Amino acid sequence: MAPNVSAGSEGFKETIAFLRHVFPDITITIEDVVVSGDRAAVRTVARGTHKAEMMGIPATGRQVEFNASDIHRVEGGRIVQSWHLEDYVGLLSQLGATFSAAS
């Protein structure tokens, strides 16, 4: 979610710092964890108040809720690879963004 983040654990730290800046009261609730072999799937819901610019949208003061899903590959007890998907359309809609078809 954070623009131009580094790879690996540094990128994760940068993303968390960005989220805490934009949504200072953010809470992230783990809804599901499913483990199979060396993979763990995690479904989360984040909630917070939009207090800083995000993706060109100035702070709105709106309460938002957005979903994310991750699949992590674990090796030696550490996450070594991740696939991440967030509901950006749902989040941006809550912030008042509008969408139109490309020409």
C-alpha positions in Angstrom: 0.0 0.0 0.0 2.8 2.4 0.7 4.3 3.9 -2.4 7.8 2.8 -3.5 8.6 0.6 -0.6 11.7 -1.6 -0.3 11.5 -5.4 -0.5 11.4 -7.7 2.5 11.1 -6.8 6.1 12.2 -3.2 5.5 9.4 -2.7 3.1 7.0 -4.2 5.6 8.2 -1.7 8.2 7.8 1.2 5.7 4.2 0.1 4.9 3.3 -0.1 8.6 4.8 3.4 9.2 2.8 4.7 6.2 -0.5 3.2 7.4 0.1 4.6 10.9 0.6 8.0 9.4 -2.5 7.9 7.2 -4.7 6.1 9.8 -3.2 6.9 13.2 -5.8 4.9 15.0 -5.6 1.9 12.7 -6.5 -1.5 14.0 -6.0 -4.7 12.1 -8.0 -7.7 13.0 -7.0 -11.2 11.8 -10.2 -12.9 10.6 -8.8 -16.2 9.4 -5.6 -18.1 9.2 -5.3 -21.3 7.1 -2.1 -23.3 7.0 -1.2 -25.9 4.5 2.4 -27.3 4.2 4.8 -24.3 3.9 2.0 -21.8 3.2 -0.2 -19.7 5.5 -3.2 -17.7 4.2 -4.3 -14.7 6.3 -7.4 -12.7 5.9 -7.5 -9.3 7.8 -9.8 -6.3 8.2 -8.2 -2.9 8.9 -10.2 0.0 10.4 -9.1 3.6 11.0 -9.7 7.3 10.5 -8.3 8.9 7.3 -6.0 11.7 8.7 -3.4 12.2 6.0 -3.1 12.2 2.2 -3.4 8.8 0.5 -3.1 8.1 -3.2 -3.8 11.8 -4.0 -6.8 12.0 -1.7 -6.4 14.6 1.1 -7.4 13.6 4.7 -11.2 13.3 4.9 -11.6 12.4 8.6 -13.8 9.5 7.5 -13.8 6.1 9.3 -12.8 3.4 6.9 -12.7 -0.4 6.8 -10.8 -2.4 4.2 -9.9 -6.0 3.7 -6.6 -7.7 2.8 -5.6 -11.2 2.0 -2.0 -12.6 2.2 -0.4 -15.9 1.4 2.9 -16.4 3.0 5.5 -19.1 2.3 7.3 -20.0 5.4 10.8 -21.5 5.7 12.7 -22.1 8.9 10.0 -20.4 10.9 10.3 -17.1 8.9 8.2 -15.7 6.1 10.4 -15.9 2.9 7.8 -14.9 0.3 4.4 -13.2 0.4 1.5 -12.5 -2.0 -0.7 -9.6 -0.9 -4.0 -8.3 -2.1 -6.0 -5.3 -0.7 -9.4 -4.0 -1.6 -8.2 -0.6 -2.9 -11.4 0.1 -4.8 -13.5 -0.4 -1.6 -11.1 1.8 0.4 -10.9 4.6 -2.2 -14.7 4.5 -2.6 -15.0 5.1 1.2 -12.7 8.1 0.8 -14.9 9.6 -1.9 -13.0 8.6 -5.0 -14.9 8.1 -8.2 -14.1 5.7 -11.0 -14.7 5.8 -14.8 -13.9 3.5 -17.7 -10.8 4.2 -19.6 -11.2 5.5 -23.1 
